Amino acid sequence: MINLLPPEEKTGLLAEETKRLTIILALVILFSTFCLIIVLSFLRIYLWIQVDAQKNTLEVAKNKAEDPEIKIMKEKIDQYNEKIARIDNFYEQKSDVGGILEKLIQATPEGIYFTEFAYSKNSSQIIMAGFSPSHSLLEKFKANLEKEGFKEIFFPDVSWIEPININFSGVKISVGK
């Protein structure tokens, strides 16, 4: 297509087209800015509502924490936790004695039995008394105790005098860890 318009008209049409494009571009930018302002306003309102709801939730939680019934429950829970800790400590101490008794039973030859038994955890020492039908079983018992890892095994001299039917007492055994 051939444009037969004079150059002044062409310049006028180009200026008018530039003017229209500038107006359209300005309207698009203005409309976009307006939409952005509306979206940001809604977002701001939404966030205010959320913050207010969280403040209310926090106030309710604080009021519940100050409730006397909850304080009583917390005290009861603390008491139960303390009791459980004591029970746990008791069972830990008890299991040590169980292991020691198991070793002692394994070291005891058949025919020897105990009449008295005491264990002191503080000094890690066993004190016992019992009966052995023979001197050789008593020696075997002492050797077995040493094999099981017991330390400082002490039999009073009186225990070694009788050859048969020996009633031994005051036997001290240190438990090594």
TORLOKOL-123925 format. One record per residue (C-alpha): x, y, z; residue number from 1. Coordinates in Angstrom, 2 decimals, padded with zeros to 5 digits. Layout:
BEGIN
+---------+---------+---------+-----+
!       u !       v !       w ! pos !
+---------+---------+---------+-----+
!       X !       Y !       Z ! NUM !
...
+---------+---------+---------+-----+
END
This chain:
BEGIN
+---------+---------+---------+-----+
!       u !       v !       w ! pos !
+---------+---------+---------+-----+
!  000.00 !  000.00 !  000.00 !   1 !
!  001.28 !  003.35 ! -001.05 !   2 !
!  000.90 !  006.28 !  001.30 !   3 !
!  000.07 !  009.36 ! -000.77 !   4 !
! -000.40 !  011.71 !  002.17 !   5 !
!  001.73 !  014.78 !  002.47 !   6 !
!  004.61 !  014.66 !  005.00 !   7 !
!  002.85 !  017.05 !  007.45 !   8 !
! -000.15 !  014.74 !  007.57 !   9 !
!  002.10 !  011.73 !  008.03 !  10 !
!  003.83 !  013.46 !  010.96 !  11 !
!  000.44 !  014.41 !  012.44 !  12 !
! -000.85 !  010.83 !  012.17 !  13 !
!  002.34 !  009.47 !  013.73 !  14 !
!  002.07 !  011.96 !  016.60 !  15 !
! -001.60 !  011.04 !  017.12 !  16 !
! -000.75 !  007.31 !  017.12 !  17 !
!  002.10 !  007.92 !  019.61 !  18 !
! -000.35 !  009.92 !  021.76 !  19 !
! -002.88 !  007.05 !  021.73 !  20 !
! -000.20 !  004.48 !  022.59 !  21 !
!  001.04 !  006.69 !  025.43 !  22 !
! -002.52 !  007.05 !  026.78 !  23 !
! -003.13 !  003.29 !  026.51 !  24 !
!  000.19 !  002.52 !  028.19 !  25 !
! -000.55 !  005.02 !  030.97 !  26 !
! -004.02 !  003.47 !  031.48 !  27 !
! -002.53 ! -000.04 !  031.64 !  28 !
!  000.09 !  001.10 !  034.18 !  29 !
! -002.57 !  002.96 !  036.18 !  30 !
! -004.92 ! -000.04 !  036.13 !  31 !
! -002.08 ! -002.42 !  037.13 !  32 !
! -001.06 ! -000.09 !  039.95 !  33 !
! -004.67 !  000.11 !  041.13 !  34 !
! -005.01 ! -003.69 !  041.08 !  35 !
! -001.72 ! -004.05 !  042.98 !  36 !
! -002.93 ! -001.58 !  045.61 !  37 !
! -006.19 ! -003.51 !  046.00 !  38 !
! -004.36 ! -006.88 !  046.32 !  39 !
! -001.91 ! -005.43 !  048.84 !  40 !
! -004.79 ! -003.89 !  050.81 !  41 !
! -006.58 ! -007.24 !  050.98 !  42 !
! -003.34 ! -008.93 !  052.02 !  43 !
! -002.80 ! -006.34 !  054.73 !  44 !
! -006.36 ! -006.83 !  056.04 !  45 !
! -005.90 ! -010.62 !  055.98 !  46 !
! -002.63 ! -010.37 !  057.92 !  47 !
! -004.22 ! -008.04 !  060.50 !  48 !
! -007.00 ! -010.57 !  061.01 !  49 !
! -004.45 ! -013.40 !  061.41 !  50 !
! -002.33 ! -011.41 !  063.88 !  51 !
! -005.43 ! -010.53 !  065.89 !  52 !
! -006.51 ! -014.18 !  065.95 !  53 !
! -003.03 ! -015.23 !  067.14 !  54 !
! -003.13 ! -012.58 !  069.89 !  55 !
! -006.48 ! -013.96 !  071.05 !  56 !
! -005.11 ! -017.52 !  071.00 !  57 !
! -002.09 ! -016.38 !  073.02 !  58 !
! -004.32 ! -014.68 !  075.59 !  59 !
! -006.43 ! -017.82 !  075.93 !  60 !
! -003.28 ! -019.93 !  076.39 !  61 !
! -001.97 ! -017.53 !  079.05 !  62 !
! -005.30 ! -017.65 !  080.87 !  63 !
! -005.25 ! -021.44 !  080.78 !  64 !
! -001.68 ! -021.50 !  082.09 !  65 !
! -002.75 ! -019.35 !  085.02 !  66 !
! -005.75 ! -021.60 !  085.74 !  67 !
! -005.45 ! -023.13 !  089.24 !  68 !
! -006.56 ! -026.57 !  088.03 !  69 !
! -003.70 ! -026.65 !  085.51 !  70 !
! -001.23 ! -025.60 !  088.20 !  71 !
! -002.46 ! -028.46 !  090.39 !  72 !
! -002.08 ! -030.86 !  087.44 !  73 !
!  001.48 ! -029.62 !  086.80 !  74 !
!  002.37 ! -030.18 !  090.46 !  75 !
!  000.94 ! -033.71 !  090.31 !  76 !
!  002.89 ! -034.43 !  087.13 !  77 !
!  006.09 ! -033.19 !  088.79 !  78 !
!  005.41 ! -035.43 !  091.81 !  79 !
!  004.82 ! -038.45 !  089.58 !  80 !
!  008.00 ! -037.71 !  087.61 !  81 !
!  009.94 ! -037.60 !  090.88 !  82 !
!  008.44 ! -040.93 !  091.98 !  83 !
!  009.26 ! -042.50 !  088.63 !  84 !
!  012.85 ! -041.27 !  088.91 !  85 !
!  013.14 ! -042.86 !  092.36 !  86 !
!  011.65 ! -046.14 !  091.09 !  87 !
!  014.03 ! -046.12 !  088.13 !  88 !
!  016.98 ! -045.54 !  090.48 !  89 !
!  015.80 ! -048.41 !  092.69 !  90 !
!  015.63 ! -050.80 !  089.73 !  91 !
!  019.08 ! -049.75 !  088.53 !  92 !
!  020.52 ! -050.57 !  091.95 !  93 !
!  018.56 ! -053.80 !  092.11 !  94 !
!  019.91 ! -055.04 !  088.79 !  95 !
!  023.49 ! -054.72 !  090.10 !  96 !
!  022.69 ! -057.03 !  092.99 !  97 !
!  021.04 ! -059.48 !  090.59 !  98 !
!  024.19 ! -059.75 !  088.51 !  99 !
!  026.34 ! -060.23 !  091.60 ! 100 !
!  024.05 ! -062.95 !  092.92 ! 101 !
!  024.12 ! -064.71 !  089.57 ! 102 !
!  027.94 ! -064.74 !  089.57 ! 103 !
!  027.95 ! -065.94 !  093.18 ! 104 !
!  025.55 ! -068.80 !  092.40 ! 105 !
!  027.65 ! -069.86 !  089.38 ! 106 !
!  030.76 ! -069.92 !  091.57 ! 107 !
!  029.10 ! -071.99 !  094.31 ! 108 !
!  029.81 ! -075.75 !  094.02 ! 109 !
!  027.01 ! -078.20 !  094.72 ! 110 !
!  026.84 ! -079.07 !  098.38 ! 111 !
!  027.65 ! -075.60 !  099.73 ! 112 !
!  024.76 ! -073.48 !  100.94 ! 113 !
!  024.48 ! -070.11 !  102.60 ! 114 !
!  022.85 ! -069.34 !  105.93 ! 115 !
!  023.45 ! -065.57 !  105.90 ! 116 !
!  024.03 ! -063.09 !  103.13 ! 117 !
!  024.48 ! -059.31 !  103.18 ! 118 !
!  025.49 ! -056.93 !  100.39 ! 119 !
!  026.57 ! -053.33 !  100.90 ! 120 !
!  026.48 ! -051.28 !  097.73 ! 121 !
!  028.36 ! -048.40 !  099.37 ! 122 !
!  031.41 ! -050.53 !  100.21 ! 123 !
!  030.81 ! -053.00 !  097.33 ! 124 !
!  031.25 ! -055.87 !  099.75 ! 125 !
!  029.45 ! -059.16 !  100.41 ! 126 !
!  029.44 ! -060.68 !  103.90 ! 127 !
!  028.10 ! -064.20 !  104.23 ! 128 !
!  027.98 ! -067.36 !  106.25 ! 129 !
!  027.12 ! -070.92 !  105.28 ! 130 !
!  027.87 ! -074.63 !  105.35 ! 131 !
!  030.31 ! -076.78 !  103.38 ! 132 !
!  030.43 ! -080.58 !  103.74 ! 133 !
!  034.19 ! -080.70 !  103.04 ! 134 !
!  037.38 ! -078.68 !  103.05 ! 135 !
!  037.97 ! -079.38 !  099.31 ! 136 !
!  034.57 ! -077.91 !  098.33 ! 137 !
!  035.39 ! -074.77 !  100.29 ! 138 !
!  038.72 ! -074.45 !  098.42 ! 139 !
!  036.93 ! -075.01 !  095.12 ! 140 !
!  034.39 ! -072.33 !  096.09 ! 141 !
!  037.17 ! -069.83 !  096.79 ! 142 !
!  038.87 ! -070.64 !  093.45 ! 143 !
!  035.58 ! -070.25 !  091.58 ! 144 !
!  034.98 ! -066.86 !  093.23 ! 145 !
!  038.37 ! -065.69 !  092.01 ! 146 !
!  037.55 ! -066.92 !  088.47 ! 147 !
!  034.24 ! -065.01 !  088.52 ! 148 !
!  036.10 ! -061.76 !  089.16 ! 149 !
!  035.47 ! -061.25 !  092.85 ! 150 !
!  038.32 ! -059.53 !  094.63 ! 151 !
!  039.73 ! -059.59 !  098.17 ! 152 !
!  038.11 ! -062.88 !  099.17 ! 153 !
!  038.59 ! -063.37 !  102.88 ! 154 !
!  037.70 ! -066.57 !  104.76 ! 155 !
!  038.39 ! -066.40 !  108.51 ! 156 !
!  041.01 ! -068.88 !  109.77 ! 157 !
!  038.34 ! -070.72 !  111.76 ! 158 !
!  036.76 ! -071.81 !  108.45 ! 159 !
!  039.82 ! -073.87 !  107.52 ! 160 !
!  040.26 ! -075.79 !  110.81 ! 161 !
!  037.52 ! -078.40 !  110.43 ! 162 !
!  038.06 ! -081.02 !  107.66 ! 163 !
!  034.34 ! -081.87 !  107.26 ! 164 !
!  030.97 ! -080.28 !  108.06 ! 165 !
!  032.38 ! -076.75 !  108.06 ! 166 !
!  030.19 ! -073.91 !  109.27 ! 167 !
!  031.90 ! -070.84 !  107.85 ! 168 !
!  030.95 ! -067.30 !  108.80 ! 169 !
!  032.34 ! -063.80 !  108.38 ! 170 !
!  033.36 ! -064.44 !  104.78 ! 171 !
!  034.03 ! -061.08 !  103.08 ! 172 !
!  034.16 ! -060.65 !  099.34 ! 173 !
!  034.83 ! -057.36 !  097.55 ! 174 !
!  032.92 ! -056.88 !  094.34 ! 175 !
!  035.19 ! -055.40 !  091.66 ! 176 !
!  033.78 ! -053.37 !  088.80 ! 177 !
+---------+---------+---------+-----+
END
